[in-house]
C-alpha cells in the first residue's frame, strides 16, 4: 500500500479467493489505517464492497523448525501439502480454517485463520500436538535475522520499496499508486538502503534508533535490533547511505561504540530454503 510519493503506507497479505473476492490481512492494530487507505482510493465508479470482518476471525501462526511435525501430529496433513505462498481451506480437528503457507520467522510455517469462537479449540489442538507459544521477543529476533521488515520500525510512509530492497515485488507493467514516483527513484537511484548489521562484540545490546558511522561520519541509523540466537550474535537492521551498504561500520549504543559490519542480505538462511521446506530440516 503506497502513497503518491512511493512511500509504504502499510503492508498487507492479499489472498485471492475467487474471480471477484479477496481476503486482505493486516495486523490488528493497523486495521483502521488500512481501511482508511482503501476507502480513500475507492472510486465511485467501481463495483467494490469492503467488509471489515476482523472481529469474526482469529489467526494463529504455526511456525518454527518443528512446525511441520506439529502439523502432522495435529492431523493437519493438508498444511504440509501447501506450497509456499499458497492457501487452502481445510479442517484441523473439526475446526474450519484457512491456512496460508508463509512465515514471519524464517522457518516453515503457516498463518491459520479460524472463526473467533473456535480459536481456543484450535490452540488446544496445536498445543496438544507439541506446538508451544512464542513471545514477541523471539519473533522479533527471528524476523530481524531474516531481514523481514516491520512497518513502523524499518519501513514507513517515507520509505519506498526500492530503498527497502523490495523492488522484486513491484509490478512495473501495471498501473498503481506511487508508480510514477518509483520510476523517478529508479532512474536516479535511491540514496539510502536497508541493511543487516552484524556486531563483532557478543555483549553489544542494540535496541534500535542508534547512529551508524562509517569512515568517521554518521551514515544512517538502526531501525530494529535484537540478539540473533540462530546466528549467535547481536544483530540489527538499519537504513544507511548506499555507500555503506556493505562495509565496516560503528554503532553508537548509549555512548559506547561497537564495531560491526553491514550487508545487504539476510543473516540467516538468505536463500529462504527453510521456509519452503516440507520438513523443518531445510531439505
Beta strands, then each sheet from edge to edge (+ up, - down):
strand 1: 13-18
strand 2: 21-25
strand 3: 57-63
strand 4: 87-92
strand 5: 95-101
strand 6: 109-115
strand 7: 192-199
strand 8: 211-214
strand 9: 217-228
strand 10: 233-241
strand 11: 248-253
strand 12: 256-263
sheet 1: 1+ 2-
sheet 2: 3+ 6- 5+ 4-
sheet 3: 7+ 10- 9+ 8- 11+ 12- 7+
end
